[in-house]
Amino acid sequence: MTDQTVTATLDGRTVTAEAQETILACARRHGVPIPTLCELNDIDHAPATCRVCMVEIESPGRDSAQLVASCNTPVQEGMTIRTRTRRVREAQRLQVELLLADHNQDCATCVRHGNCELQDIAQYVGLHTNRFFDRTRTLGRGIDTSSPAMIRDMTKCIRCQRCVTICRNGQTVDALVVTGTGIDSAVGLHHGLSQKDSTCVTCGQCVMVCPTGALGERDETDTVLDFLFDSEIVTVFQFAPAVRVGFGEEFGLPPGTNVEGRIIGALRRLGADIVLDTNFAADVVVMEESAELLGRLAGKRRPTFTSCCPAWINFAERHYPDLLPMLSSTKSPQQCLGKIAKTYLPERMGIDPARIRVISIMPCTAKKDERVRPQLAENGVSEIDVVLTTREFARLLKRQGIDLRSQEPSVFDNPYMSAYSGAGAIFGTTGGVMEAAVRTMYQIANGRELPQIELSQLRGFDGARTATIEVGGTIGTVKVAMCHGLRPTRDLCEAVRAGTADFDFIEIMACPGGCVDGGGNLRSKKAYLPYALKRRESLFAIDRSTAVRQSHNNPQVQALYRDFLERPYSEKAHHLLHTYYTDRSVEMSLTVKQVWEDITMSTMVY
C-alpha cells in the first residue's frame, strides 16, 4: 500500500485500489462483474439511482456488514467486499423488480427488444416474477410524440438520468430535467414543454445513452415499404457517408467495415428504383459553400459557419439566434440531393417529378427534423419524403429477411448523381467538411490543385481545433476553427459573440466525432460512442482510395453545373440549393426555488 493506494479483499482475494477509486471501478479492473443500469462510465455518470450495483461490505470499525451502491462507494483500507452473496443477489433482484413495477411489460413490441440493458440485467439477477407491476401507474407515465424526429416513451424510462447528464453536461443543451419525487419522479422537459417546443435540438445523443426503449427515433419503416410496393412511385434512395462505415456492426461485421457495396445490393433487393450517394451532394455543397465563402470574405463578412448539420442549425436557432446571419445559406447534402433528385434527375431521365419519392438513410435523428422544415418545401412538395436512421434501416432489412453479411455487393450506376470524390466521403467526420472546402478553395484561388491533399492540421479529435491555412492567390490566409459536440460549440459561440474569436470559417458538427457518431447510429450497450475512431479511419481510407479527391473534379458535379445549374452560386443554384434560418429561441427563466429543486433532484438517491 502507498499513499495513493489501498488494499482490500474482493470476493476472497486481496486487491489493490487507487485512492478514492469506487468499488465498481476496482472490481472491473480485476475482472469481477457487478450489474449496473444507471451508471455509464464513458460519460462520468454514476448517480446510484438504480441501486442494482449493490455489494456487501465490511469495514474496519463497523460491527456488521452493510449493503452499499458500488458505483459511488470508494474502497477503504482493510475493506472486505462481497459481490455474489445470497443477500446481495436478493437485494439486486428486488431492485430490478421494483424498477419494473411501472415499466411497460410489452417487450416484444419495443424497439430495444433483444438489445436492452434492462432485459440483460433482469436475466443476470435471475428475475422470474414481477410482483409489483402496476399497469395503471405505468400507462399514466405518458408518451411524448410531438417531435417529428424523436419519441419519448416514459412508460419505459427507469430514471437512470443518463439522458439528463449527456444533454446537460455533454451537449450543454439542458433541455431535460428530473421532475417529481419518489415513485412520481420522471424525466421531463424544462418548464413542462413538449419535446417539439423545448430547447431540444434533436441531436439524439440522449438516445445513444438510454439503456431501454424510452428514447428513440420516430419509426417510418412502414412508410418506406408502402413506397416500395406502390408501382406508381419511383423510389430514390440515398445514404450518407458515415452510414457505410457504421452499419456492418449490426450484422456482426467488424466496426468500421466499409459496406457501401452491400448496402447498394440490399437496397436493390428491397426494390429501390434508383440508388444515389449523399457523397455526390456533399461535393455539390462544397462547390456552393466555397463560392459563398469567397463572396463573404471579399465583403469582409466573417466568420462564416457551416450549415450541413441540422442539430447545429437547431442549436443556433434556439440558443444563438443572433449568430444566424453568419451561417452559410447552403443546404445540407441531404437536402441538396433531394432537390436535385426532384428537378435535374427527372429532367435527365424522363421521369415525372410527381412520381419521385426520396428516402434518406442517415446516421442522424435531426435529419428527420430537418426534412419537415417549412423552408425546405416548395409548393407543398418536400425535398425529402422520408428519413430512416441507421437503426431503422437495419430493422427494415431484417423485416425483409436481408442479412448484410451474405449480401452480394453492387455498385452505383446512375450516370447523373452517384459519383463522388474523396472530399465528399470525409464529410462524415469532424474536420472533413473544412478539409473538403479547402481543397476546392485552393484550386479557385490558384488555378491549380492543392499540393498536400491531406491536411493533418484539420484532422485532430479535440473538441475544438483551430488552424491557419495558406490558401494563397486572391484569398491569402484563412483562419479556421472546427468543433464537434455542442459543449465546445457553445464556448466558441460565446467567443464569437464577445468578439474574441478571430476566424474566417468555422465548421460545426453537433455530435462528438461528427456524423460517424450521430444520434441515429447503432447503439452500444454500456458504452458511449465506442467506434468513432475506427469509423473515422475508414472514411479517410475511402478518401485515399478514390481516384478523384476534390469535389470540383467530380465529373458528374461538373456536368450538373454545365447542363443545369450554370455555375456555383448562380441565381438558379441559389434558388434550389440555398435556404434561410429563423429565430426559434425559447425564453427559459428559472426561479431560485426551481434551480434548487433541479440541483437536489439531479443528485437524489432513490
DOMARTI-290936 format. One record per residue: residue in three letters; x, y, z of N, C-alpha, C in turn. Coordinates in steps of 0.001 Angstrom, whole numbers, plus 500000, padded with zeros to 6 digits. Layout:
alaXYZXYZXYZ
...
This chain:
met500842498799500000500000500000500000500877501250500000
thr500453502269499253501111503574499247500080504635499604
asp500541505890499635499600506979499918498529507087498838
gln498821506517497653497881506613496544497055505343496358
thr497304504310497164496570503057497015496089502545498361
val495072501668498291494576500985499483494445499509499136
thr494439498671500156494313497227499972493002496755500573
ala492306495893499843491030495367500304490905493913499878
thr489857493274500357489563491894499966488309491899499109
leu488431491345497897487316491326496949486988489879496620
asp485837489431497098485395488043496877486501487051497233
gly487136487314498378488091486368498924489524486548498490
arg489802487496497605491200487700497209491618489141497478
thr492900489299497752493433490610498073493628491413496796
val493126492655496811493260493527495644493751494892496103
thr494311495626495167494758496992495416493882497958494640
ala493472499024495291492641500045494652493334501393494740
glu493063502226493742493566503594493791492825504371494879
ala493458505409495386492811506248496391491525506830495815
gln490435506686496549489102507178496165488497506438494968
glu489106505330494564488511504542493488487263503844494012
thr486212503826493214484977503186493662485119501673493632
ile484249501033494385484238499568494401483968499034492993
leu483047499677492271482694499221490929483894499303489989
ala484600500426490020485765500590489149486857499589489503
cys487064499384490778488084498427491220487713497017490777
ala486461496646490955486001495312490563486175495097489062
arg485868496107488271486031495978486827487492495756486450
arg488374496464487106489798496294486797490277494881487097
his489640494242488076490060492913488476489164491823487884
gly488349492202486887487555491213486164486381490650486929
val485894491365487931484747490905488720483502491655488248
pro482506490966487682481319491655487165480375492103488276
ile479883493318488130478837493839489010477787494455488105
pro476524494057488224475494494593487336475237496069487608
thr475018496828486546474680498248486678473630498607485633
leu472882499647485895471924500179484919472078501677484738
cys472065502419485839472123503879485686473538504351485362
glu474541503656485850475935504074485690476385503952484235
leu477142504951483771477779504883482458479115505595482566
asn480169504821482683481492505362482956481963506314481861
asp481578506028480598482057506837479481481660508303479584
ile480571508594480291480140509995480437480248510446481893
asp481020509677482688481273510019484087479955510160484852
his479099509163484703477757509213485280477561508026486211
ala477448508299487500477217507257488491476338507828489605
pro475053508031489329474184508691490310473661507765491392
ala473877506448491250473402505466492232471889505498492378
thr471181505741491289469716505780491354469079504411491191
cys469703503517490432469053502225490187469290501241491328
arg470400501373492043470761500532493198470987499068492824
val471145498781491544471367497406491111472810496964491370
cys473702497907491518475120497572491680475501497340493144
met474538497023493986474836496846495412475767495658495669
val476631495869496637477521494815497127477486494845498651
glu478004493816499253478057493725500717479481494027501166
ile479618494919502143480957495281502618481046495179504132
glu482233494928504578482581495037505991483768495972506079
ser483656496996506917484709497993507045485265497973508460
pro486550498271508600487143498354509947486364499349510802
gly486064498929512028485349499814512934483849499645512904
arg483320498800511995481879498547511932481617497125512390
asp480526496930513149480220495625513726479533494683512742
ser478844495223511737478065494353510851478295494732509394
ala477992493774508536478097494020507101476934494895506642
gln477179495670505597476124496530505067476109496464503549
leu474949496780502977474796496856501536475021498291501084
val475835498478500036476101499809499510476078499757497984
ala475854500905497372475960501012495917477442501074495558
ser477895500145494741479327500072494438479790501196493516
cys478856501843492789479261502852491807479699504155492448
asn479308504408493711479721505663494347480290505466495747
thr480671504252496055481297503976497349482779503683497136
pro483665504482497705485103504248497497485599503065498317
val486618502413497785487278501326498511488074501933499666
gln487981501300500835488726501763502000489741500707502419
glu490773501133503068491819500234503542491210499186504474
gly491508497921504172491031496832505025489597496416504766
met488947496993503785487547496676503498487422495266502915
thr486368494576503312486018493284502727484771493483501853
ile484884493071500589483805493290499627483337491949499096
arg482020491725499148481447490505498595480371490893497575
thr480480490330496364479590490751495269478498489750494928
arg478576488491495425477600487497494975477007486678496125
thr476975487226497346476328486506498445474830486450498192
arg474134485553498905472681485469498745472024486802499072
arg472503487469500109471920488765500483472061489771499343
val473232489796498717473456490708497596472545490353496427
arg472496489078496075471698488658494921470226488964495125
glu469734488733496326468321489012496601468031490510496558
ala468975491305497042468785492760497010468804493269495572
gln469710492763494776469766493178493372468495492775492635
arg468036491559492903466813491073492256465617491942492648
leu465541492326493900464450493173494367464493494532493681
gln465684495099493535465796496406492886465298496355491446
val465663495304490728465211495191489338463705494995489297
glu463176494236490218461725494033490279461001495349490541
leu461567496176491400460972497483491679461064498410490464
leu462183498333489746462312499139488531461250498765487500
leu460861497501487490459872497027486526458440497257486988
ala458267497805488195456925497972488737456065498898487886
asp456669499947487319455894500844486451456537500935485073
his457132499831484646457789499762483340456922498958482377
asn456730499481481181455946498799480155456459497374479954
gln455579496397480107455987494997480048455919494388478643
asp455463495177477670455283494651476317456612494694475565
cys457561493871475998458918493921475448458976493524473977
ala458059492650473548458129492148472177457925493247471145
thr457220494321471512456971495415470564457923496582470760
cys458862496454471693459777497560471989460900497599470975
val461317498814470609462396498994469640463727498439470148
arg463858498275471451465102497757472025465029496261472340
his463974495591471933463844494164472252465062493392471754
gly465685492655472650466880491910472292468160492721472377
asn468029494025472587469207494892472691469000495868473846
cys468441495358474922468013496197476054468832495860477287
glu469391496866477910470195496649479108469343496172480278
leu468091496630480344467206496196481426466890494706481288
gln466629494234480077466413492804479863467636492005480302
asp468807492495479925470042491791480288470194491686481805
ile469932492777482495470104492788483949469070491906484623
ala467842491899484098466806491032484669467235489569484583
gln467874489202483476468384487843483337469556487606484274
tyr470421488599484408471622488457485231471259488204486695
val470266488920487209469908488782488628468963487612488868
gly468542486941487792467682485772487943466239486102488255
leu465723487181487676464341487577487930463381486667487167
his462422486078487892461460485177487275460028485686487380
thr459750486551488331458407487093488509458493488606488708
asn457362489249488625457282490687488871456051490936489739
arg456274490933491022455159491014491971454519492387492046
phe455229493430491610454785494789491921454256495553490708
phe454132494909489563453737495624488354452361496258488523
asp452286497557488190451049498330488295450751498916486919
arg449864498280486181449590498700484810449021500121484766
thr448158500459485692447546501790485684448595502875485857
arg449494502683486797450562503671487014451484503741485797
thr451766502596485206452642502578484037452034503377482889
leu450789503114482577450150503792481448449955505277481710
gly449997505691482963449841507100483287451117507915483166
arg452219507274482800453510507976482774453690508839481523
gly452997508537480459452998509458479320453995509145478231
ile453601509467476996454450509314475813454382510615475033
asp455542511201474747455610512473474023455932512174472553
thr454946512396471699455119512141470260455117513442469460
ser455366514567470121455230515870469460456330516148468443
ser457503515562468636458634515844467748458552515014466477
pro458913515598465326458952514807464097460130513845464053
ala461052514005464995462281513209464970462313512115466020
met461873512417467250462109511520468378460836511257469157
ile460799510081469780459707509695470671460274509542472079
arg459599510132473059459967509964474465458881509141475142
asp459170507882475378458195506957475953458548506720477416
met457899507474478304458235507398479715457719506131480379
thr456882505355479690456471504070480254457632503079480268
lys458724503423479589459898502547479534461111503159480227
cys460942504320480838462048505016481494462330504407482866
ile463603504192483190463979503657484501464629504730485379
arg464545505987484956465022507127485746466538507065486009
cys467282506542485074468729506436485265469423507790485144
gln468771508740484477469260510112484308470472510229483384
arg470799509163482666471891509286481696471574510377480668
cys470317510412480214469928511402479200470092512816479724
val469760513021481004469904514348481600471371514756481613
thr472240513824481982473676514120482062474263514449480701
ile473949513639479675474554513897478369473999515174477760
cys472722515471477994472124516694477459472665517926478172
arg472818517826479489473257518984480277474768519156480253
asn475501518095480554476951518216480680477684517955479370
gly477205516991478598477878516668477352477597517651476240
gln476310518019476077475906518881474966475540520294475396
thr475396520542476684475035521855477256473730522407476696
val472883521531476180471565521970475708470628522136476897
asp470744521220477875469999521302479130468492521367478888
ala468008520539477980466568520516477726465834519648478735
leu466529518643479297465886517652480148466074517974481623
val465103517545482430465144517814483857464390516709484578
val464794516401485809464077515439486634462939516162487333
thr461745515614487243460577516211487871460004515252488912
gly459229515789489859458557514960490840459516514358491850
thr458958513580492778459750512921493816459281511486493981
gly460164510673494571459812509298494873459350508533493653
ile458255507776493815457754506972492702457106507832491626
asp456902509108491910456344510020490911457426510779490153
ser458681510478490424459762511166489714459782510724488255
ala460228511619487393460261511336485954461269512257485299
val461625511941484062462449512827483248461520513570482306
gly461560514897482401460721515724481552461525516824480895
leu460821517781480311461451518936479689461286520151480598
his462248521036480573462157522256481365460841522978481100
his460240523507482163459012524286482104457830523475481587
gly457943522144481633456830521314481209456542521367479724
leu457516521827478935457308521945477494457296520574476836
ser456728520504475646456781519266474870458152519150474215
gln458454517969473709459722517769473007459848518744471847
lys458796518933471106458818519788469918459080521247470264
asp458522521718471387458597523140471719459722523485472687
ser460469522500473115461523522723474101462795523236473435
thr463855523341474220465154523748473679465923522580473077
cys465328521399473043465965520220472434466328520509470987
val467499520029470563467952520250469188467926518947468377
thr467341517892468945467188516565468332468514515963467865
cys469601516255468564470892515652468207470893514151468437
gly470027513671469362469894512240469588470951511621470477
gln471822512415471081472830511824471955472199511208473200
cys471041511708473604470318511088474716469874509677474338
val469521509484473072469115508161472601470293507195472695
met471483507692472407472670506836472387473043506307473777
val472618506992474841472977506538476192471818505873476913
cys470612505965476374469436505377477039469561503858477073
pro469400503235478254469579501779478333468354500977477912
thr467222501646477724465972500969477390465380501592476128
gly464109501344475886463430501909474727462705503203475029
ala463103503895476111462416505126476492462651506255475503
leu463790506239474829464123507273473860464481506618472530
gly463927507146471471464216506585470157463677507467469059
glu464014507106467827463552507873466688462096507511466357
arg461420508390465638460083508094465130460237507102463968
asp459693505921464133459892504864463146459034505093461902
glu459689505065460725458982505293459469459248504179458451
thr459587503000458944459893501902458033458669501465457238
asp457486501525457837456281501126457093455995502068455934
thr456275503347456116456082504303455019456971503943453841
val458204503551454129459125503161453060458619501909452349
leu458114500944453102457563499741452481456363500080451590
asp455549501021452040454428501463451202454928502019449879
phe455962502839449933456536503405448703457077502295447787
leu457789501352448401458435500305447609457433499429446863
phe456269499232447457455287498338446843454174499093446113
asp454407500367445834453480501159445020454087501327443633
ser453484500702442631454054500698441286454056502071440635
glu453284503003441174453233504353440597454353505248441107
ile455040504797442134456077505614442768457452505175442291
val458307506147442028459713505895441728460505506190443001
thr461063505165443606461787505357444868463250505677444591
val463695506771445185465087507210445074465696507166446474
phe466663506299446672467331506170447971468683506866447924
gln469039507473449050470392507993449236470876507557450607
phe472181507354450760472703507096452098473975507896452322
ala474126508331453570475166509282453962476545508630454014
pro477610509438453952478968508878454003479230508033455241
ala478716508459456394479004507736457632478269506409457726
val477161506244457005476375505014457119477194503813456657
arg477945503962455593478678502816455021479766502290455942
val480222503091456899481273502628457811480750502387459224
gly479442502571459455478887502392460786477691501476460816
phe477526500655459759476313499853459630476574498360459770
gly477736497912459347478015496487459346477987495854460721
glu478238496651461772478265496128463142476951495453463519
glu475836495981462996474524495418463316474397493977462818
phe475201493617461829475125492283461246476386491454461551
gly477114491867462577478242491082463038479553491319462334
leu479621492363461505480876492688460828481732493581461729
pro483045493586461546483911494396462408483571495879462324
pro483666496604463435483403498041463429484248498772462400
gly483640499671461675484351500464460683484420499831459307
thr483885498605459152483916497945457841483141498772456817
asn483724498998455665483051499730454591482096498776453869
val480801498973454052479795498080453457478989498810452374
glu479615499771451726478931500537450684478292499619449638
gly479068498698449083478557497827448036477416496948448512
arg477514496451449737476454495595450274475178496390450508
ile475311497650450924474121498482451112473422498699449774
ile474198498992448730473604499185447405472876497915446970
gly473522496765447157472895495498446799471634495236447600
ala471664495540448900470490495330449755469336496231449333
leu469641497469448984468590498387448541467952497894447241
arg468746497349446365468183496825445116467319495594445389
arg467721494781446350466879493639446729465569494091447342
leu465608495200448058464375495755448616463411496201447522
gly463961496561446365463125497046445274463323498507444953
ala464423499096445440464705500504445147464851500700443645
asp464232501757443131464336502057441699465660502726441357
ile466083503684442197467306504428441943468076504545443263
val469362504241443242470202504357444438471269505404444173
leu471261506450444986472208507555444843473074507653446094
asp474103508474446005475029508631447125474985510067447626
thr474750510224448932474780511555449526476144512209449327
asn477198511390449150478531511941448887478544512836447646
phe477757512467446643477649513315445451477171514705445846
ala476139514754446678475605516045447112476576516772448022
ala477393516026448772478429516669449585479393517433448689
asp479727516847447543480575517555446580479905518827446069
val478607518752445842477861519944445394477883521012446482
val477702520591447724477730521540448845479088522240448929
val480165521503448707481491522117448708481562523223447659
met481032522963446475481056523955445411480287525207445814
glu479092525018446355478250526151446734478821526906447930
glu479233526151448939479720526792450162481038527518449917
ser481895526958449066483166527619448759482923528937448042
ala482022528925447048481711530159446325481088531193447256
glu480216530719448134479577531625449089480609532222450040
leu481509531390450541482527531870451485483431532906450834
leu483829532674449593484690533636448909483999534987448792
gly482710534960448506481959536218448440481890536920449777
arg481716536152450823481655536751452164483012537335452561
leu484084536627452248485409537136452582485714538419451807
ala485298538445450542485515539657449738484772540847450324
gly483637540574450946482850541639451561483176541868453018
lys484255541243453491484716541397454882483667540924455884
arg482891539943455473481887539367456382482459538076456958
arg482736538055458222483349536906458860482941536853460324
pro482899535671460911483164534374460282481925533823459575
thr482140532761458811481047532002458227481028530625458882
phe479840530222459358479660528894459933479135527938458871
thr479564526678458926478996525663458039477537525398458411
ser476819524766457487475372524581457681474913523162457367
cys475837522202457371475489520828456980474754520066458078
cys474975520433459335474475519663460476473154520247460974
pro472038519518460855470749520077461257470609520289462762
ala471288519466463577471231519694465024471936521002465379
trp473024521321464684473697522601464872472786523748464445
ile472073523595463348471124524630462919470063524842463987
asn469526523746464527468537523864465607469133524571466822
phe470377524211467137471064524815468282471214526322468076
ala471614526717466878471783528142466593470444528869466647
glu469411528299466069468108528962466041467496529069467430
arg467728528069468275467109528070469603467971528740470666
his469288528669470525470173529153471583471001530377471179
tyr471285530544469874472116531668469423471526532315468160
pro470291532783468227469673533348467020470394534579466484
asp471153535265467347471891536443466883473037536072465947
leu473433534788465928474514534358465049474011533837463700
leu472700533796463509472153533213462278472660533889461003
pro472868535213460969473395535819459738474781535306459344
met475482534673460291476818534165459998476793532758459417
leu475635532100459420475554530739458906475520530739457391
ser476251529809456790476155529617455349474710529304454987
ser474267529832453876472893529568453439472782528279452639
thr473900527626452363473881526386451590473168525288452373
lys472270524592451710471561523492452344472515522342452635
ser472062521407453441472867520228453750472915519304452538
pro473881518383452514473930517420451407472627516642451237
gln472006516241452345470736515523452227469729516319451420
gln469569517586451790468535518407451142468913518782449718
cys470203519010449489470636519307448119470350518132447199
leu470634516917447676470363515764446829468868515623446567
gly468059515840447614466616515747447423466103516723446384
lys466613517954446447466159518968445496466601518632444075
ile467847518217443913468347517882442585467636516641442038
ala467324515691442947466652514460442527465222514710442065
lys464653515855442437463276516166442023463220517245440944
thr464398517663440454464432518657439376465325518172438232
tyr466596518143438474467580517757437454467438516291437034
leu467319515388438014467294513959437701466091513574436830
pro464862513966437185463736513582436315463822514202434927
glu464412515406434852464589516031433540465518515185432679
arg466600514666433259467563513860432529467027512475432207
met466254511908433123465814510529432955464410510398432360
gly463755511542432118462416511495431545461379510930432490
ile461474511273433766460543510790434792459669511953435249
asp458405511686435507457509512699436064457959512991437497
pro458363514217437808458838514522439168457809514196440254
ala456530514253439909455489513990440901455495512539441380
arg456126511647440614456165510234440988457333509905441920
ile458281510814442047459509510526442793459310510695444302
arg459817509732445041459877509840446492461333509588446896
val461903510535447632463301510437448042463369509954449486
ile464080508848449694464238508257451027465709508361451409
ser465976508987452553467349509150453045467636508139454137
ile468833507597454125469313506754455222470448507515455885
met470232507902457123471122508852457788471535508372459181
pro472737508738459632473186508387460979472726509428461995
cys471540509983461811471165511235462469469670511275462733
thr469278511637463960467862511852464251467415513237463791
ala468321514216463842467960515586463481467606515714461996
lys468056514766461168467695514801459752466194514632459557
lys465535513920460468464084513798460402463426515158460664
asp464005515879461595463521517219461925463787518179460763
glu464965518052460153465323518897459024464366518684457861
arg463962517451457625463108517126456475461806517928456450
val461280518250457631459974518919457693460086520427457889
arg461282520980457802461406522430457903460612523092456771
pro459787524086457079458968524712456028459795525379454943
gln461020525820455275461882526448454268462318525460453192
leu462216524161453498462747523143452600461643522415451838
ala460570523125451572459477522610450744459056523721449789
glu458644523346448611458207524319447614456877523860447029
asn455893524733447120454540524420446640454008523142447279
gly454320522981448554453836521824449295454595520543449046
val455650520582448229456428519384447913457734519409448712
ser457917518430449580459139518352450374460286517822449531
glu461472518293449834462649517813449113462967516356449471
ile462737515996450719462952514637451203461620514109451730
asp461275512895451355459977512348451754460038511534453032
val461119510803453246461287510006454466462762509977454824
val463032510032456118464387509808456622464361508594457534
leu465212507630457236465424506486458119466767506654458810
thr466791506464460115468081506398460796468770505084460437
thr470050504989460758470776503753460538470092502591461247
arg469570502848462461468879501800463215467624501340462485
glu466860502280461957465646501912461220465983501101459976
phe467048501492459291467428500764458081467773499313458414
ala468457499113459547468763497746459974467476496971460231
arg466511497604460898465240496924461146464514496614459845
leu464572497546458887463903497346457610464480496123456888
leu465808496015456841466423494875456170466037493569456866
lys466036493573458183465692492348458911464229491978458699
arg463363492973458612461951492686458343461775492033456979
gln462657492360456052462568491802454704463473490590454502
gly464068490106455611464868488888455543466207489042454851
ile466770490236454890468046490503454226469156490561455268
asp470137489684455120471298489652456012472480490270455271
leu472983491370455797474056492093455121475317491246454954
arg475536490315455870476753489506455796476812488673454521
ser475674488191454070475642487341452878475217488091451623
gln475044489404451750474585490204450622475703490417449597
glu475420490090448349476374490349447281476500491854447070
pro477709492372447009477870493818446803477492494228445387
ser477077495477445274476759496063443980477450497419443907
val477225498138442824477873499447442647476836500472442226
phe477152501740442483476312502815441972476375502810440438
asp475232503027439806475251503029438349474454504169437723
asn473945505084438568473225506211437987474223507143437302
pro474008507502436034475009508297435306474992509784435642
tyr474110510198436536473962511635436796474310512041438233
met474041511168439240474122511636440624474680510581441583
ser475650509785441158476151508765442077477663508789442258
ala478374509494441398479831509585441547480179510514442706
tyr481274510217443392481691511096444481483201511163444555
ser483681512215445159485116512391445369485484511979446789
gly486778511857447029487225511582448387486827512684449350
ala486760513914448835486335515043449674484911514851450160
gly484034514333449296482657514079449705482572513000450761
ala483449512006450690483414510897451643483746511352453061
ile484705512272453207485137512656454558484196513657455212
phe483105514026454541482081514854455169481541514207456440
gly481661512877456542481041512168457648481774512248458962
thr482905512943459031483632513039460290484067514468460543
thr484320514780461786484696516134462155485952516585461408
gly485915517807460899487012518364460122486922518066458650
gly486094517094458263486004516684456873485408517739455962
val484390518440456443483772519491455637484783520595455357
met485514520963456398486515522013456254487604521591455265
glu488118520375455408489190519910454529488714519850453084
ala487493519358452875486952519287451511486839520677450900
ala486395521651451696486242523013451194487590523641450859
val488585523411451705489914523998451468490510523463450169
arg490326522178449880490850521618448635490302522380447422
thr489026522712447473488421523415446333488742524903446357
met488763525511447535489100526934447634490493527203447089
tyr491415526295447369492786526468446882492810526478445353
gln492057525565444752492025525499443295491417526765442700
ile490365527279443325489742528512442839490721529676442929
ala491469529737444022492362530867444253493607530824443370
asn494073529607443061495368529484442401495326528877440996
gly494196528306440637494101527680439326494860526373439233
arg495225525807440360495914524512440383495529523800441678
glu495845522500441724495418521708442864496314521932444083
leu495723521746445228496450521812446497497540520736446504
pro498816521106446689499896520111446625499776519023447688
gln499463519427448905499332518466450007497848518209450217
ile497341517128449637495895516897449600495309516629450975
glu496076515952451850495574515654453191496099516698454165
leu495175517341454859495535518433455766495503517917457197
ser496648517491457690496723516863459007496292517810460115
gln496501519116459912496140520073460964494635520177461168
leu493858519633460221492404519659460357491848518333460862
arg492717517364461131492244516009461410492363515590462867
gly492541516490463777492587516123465185491225515708465693
phe491200515225466952489933514782467530489592515567468791
asp490298516675469018489936517542470135488544518120469881
gly487863518478470962486519519040470800486513520301469968
ala487536521116470114487684522332469305489112522401468789
arg489259522732467505490580522827466901490636524071466038
thr491799524656465938491969525836465095493186525624464199
ala493196526318463088494329526220462159494352527456461280
thr495519527752460760495682528820459777496132528170458477
ile495341528340457445495594527686456159496027528742455148
glu497169528518454535497650529422453492497060528972452162
val495968529617451782495289529271450534495959529961449354
gly496458531164449589497175531879448536496246532549447541
gly496823532973446407496039533610445351495306534835445844
thr494061534957445439493244536112445826492699535994447238
ile492891534819447867492301534603449186493305534854450297
gly494531534381450124495552534556451150495386533564452277
thr495544534042453483495467533189454669494030533103455175
val493605531884455494492265531669456032492394531070457430
lys491769531711458392491779531228459765490515530399459998
val490707529143460395489571528231460513489491527656461920
ala488278527203462271488050526504463534487062525385463282
met487189524323464055486285523183463946485864522754465336
cys484581522476465515484058521962466775483211520736466497
his483314519738467355482357518634467318481883518382468744
gly480559518237468878479950518235470202479524519645470549
leu478403519772471255477851521110471471478439521839472677
arg479155521141473559479836521871474647480914522797474097
pro481881522292473302482862523224472728482231524205471752
thr481148523792471102480450524712470196479895525905470953
arg479326525671472118478794526781472915479914527735473322
asp481050527178473723482182528031474096482607528918472928
leu482650528335471726483063529101470560482025530154470207
cys480756529798470303479694530779470027479776531960470979
glu480065531693472236480206532784473200481393533668472846
ala482487533054472361483651533842471962483341534701470743
val482576534156469791482173534946468619481296536110469058
arg480383535852469961479529536913470495480357538019471144
ala481368537592471887482187538550472644483193539270471764
gly483339538833470511484290539461469607485716539031469826
thr485913537918470532487280537453470817487700536293469912
ala486825535852469023487143534752468099487522535329466743
asp488736535093466312489239535660465060489326534560464001
phe488176534279463342488125533203462360487379533655461107
asp487745533015460003487041533242458749485974532190458501
phe486275530961458870485414529836458520485370528881459706
ile484169528480460123484008527628461297483120526440460932
glu483646525237461136482848524025460918482291523551462248
ile480986523264462268480334522753463467479660521421463152
met479915520435463990479156519189463987478648518961465403
ala477352518791465545476747518744466874477116517490467651
cys477358516394466957477630515136467639479133514920467799
pro479574514411468933481001514124469112481499513173468028
gly482565513560467333483062512749466238482431513071464908
gly481326513832464943480617514140463711479588513077463394
cys479246512930462117478182512008461701478509510557462014
val479791510201462119480142508812462431479602508392463789
asp479261509352464640478648509051465931477369509851466119
gly476639510048465039475371510760465112474337510003465923
gly473314510715466349472291510141467224471406509103466564
gly471551508886465251470767507862464571471548506593464322
asn472779506531464821473623505354464613473193504201465500
leu473796503039465260473543501866466077474035502116467496
arg473269501647468472473624501867469866474496500729470397
ser475295501057471393476152500071472032475782499970473502
lys475624498757473995475295498586475404476467498995476284
lys476164499693477354477147500056478370478351500805477824
ala478187501467476686479305502224476108478738503395475326
tyr479445504510475354479035505698474627480035505948473497
leu479593505748472285480367506042471079481718505314471058
pro481708503992471100482984503271471197483751503134469885
tyr483098503387468736483735503063467464484080504283466620
ala484087505454467218484292506689466457485568506661465633
leu486673506292466245487953506373465554488058505349464426
lys487499504150464621487545503139463559486711503588462362
arg485541504138462615484702504619461512485382505779460800
arg485987506646461584486665507819461040487823507399460120
glu488615506450460577489736505989459761489257505330458476
ser488113504671458539487570504052457323487182505106456298
leu486650506231456755486315507308455817487571507891455182
phe488616508068455976489872508568455415490467507567454415
ala490273506267454691490765505243453766490000505308452442
ile488684505573452517487894505729451289488419506910450489
asp488707508005451181489258509190450512490554508841449776
arg491447508132450476492747507806449873492615506867448679
ser491581506037448671491437505051447593490601505552446420
thr490061506774446543489203507312445486490057508028444444
ala489788507750443184490606508326442102490508509845442085
val489303510374442301489076511821442340488927512242443791
arg489749513185444249489744513536445670489313514975445923
gln488944515703444882488471517072445056487062517181444463
ser486196517882445167484801517986444738484668518574443337
his485486519580443021485363520246441725485796519357440566
asn486455518228440870486870517301439817485911516136439636
asn484842516110440383483812515079440212483129515311438858
pro483240514386437907482694514636436566481177514823436548
gln480468514139437442479015514313437472478632515668438062
val479414516170438994479180517519439512479471518551438425
gln480524518336437681480832519244436564479689519266435556
ala479125518086435256478012518014434309476771518705434866
leu476540518575436164475385519228436798475442520733436590
tyr476602521323436802476723522778436622476708523158435145
arg477339522361434318477377522676432887475982522607432258
asp475212521586432649473954521323431959472727521859432682
phe472879522278433950471669522608434711471818523855435579
leu472846523907436403472964524992437384473798526176436889
glu474477526041435781475298527076435153476642527225435863
arg476625527583437130477871527772437877477544527786439369
pro478535527554440227478281527634441664477786529017442067
tyr476770529030442889476177530247443448475482531099442377
ser475111530462441266474322531175440257472928531448440822
glu472152532238440110470792532543440571469972531264440698
lys470124530357439730469381529099439769469864528222440924
ala471180528142441103471731527354442203471289527922443546
his471259529237443638470839529860444891469390529544445194
his468551529554444170467137529254444371466934527806444819
leu467675526887444247467462525470444518468218524955445733
leu469416525482445978470324524847446928470639525689448161
his469951526785448331470205527638449498468914527865450271
thr469060528242451524467899528373452403468107529546453353
tyr467241529651454358467361530712455361466973530137456720
tyr467229530907457774467030530423459131466153531406459906
thr465537530915460966464616531751461735464935531673463227
asp464619532722463930464788532788465374463705531920466017
arg464120530831466643463169529953467340463561529807468808
ser464148530865469358464624530810470739463453530655471699
val463727529962472784462739529731473832463207530442475083
glu462382531335475604462742532047476828462653531080478003
met463766530860478661463815529936479787464304530678481024
ser463406530923481953463787531606483190463389530727484369
leu464297530556485306464055529717486468464123530555487741
thr463216530268488676463290530901489985464369530208490801
val464785530855491901465773530255492791465260528920493314
lys463970528843493627463367527606494130463480526495493076
gln463203526825491814463286525822490750464712525354490529
val465659526279490591467065525903490432467468524945491552
trp467066525264492795467435524400493922466804523018493790
glu465524522964493368464866521674493168465567520877492076
asp465993521557491033466688520888489933467995520279490427
ile468762521047491203470044520568491713469836519379492645
thr468887519476493557468690518398494523468128517149493870
met467235517308492876466688516142492194467753515422491385
ser468700516183490834469736515571490000470702514727490817
thr470746514952492122471684514197492965470960513270493932
met469633513195493826468861512389494772469068510901494527
val469126510132495589469225508679495502467842508111495774
tyr467371507240494910466034506662495069466119505298495729
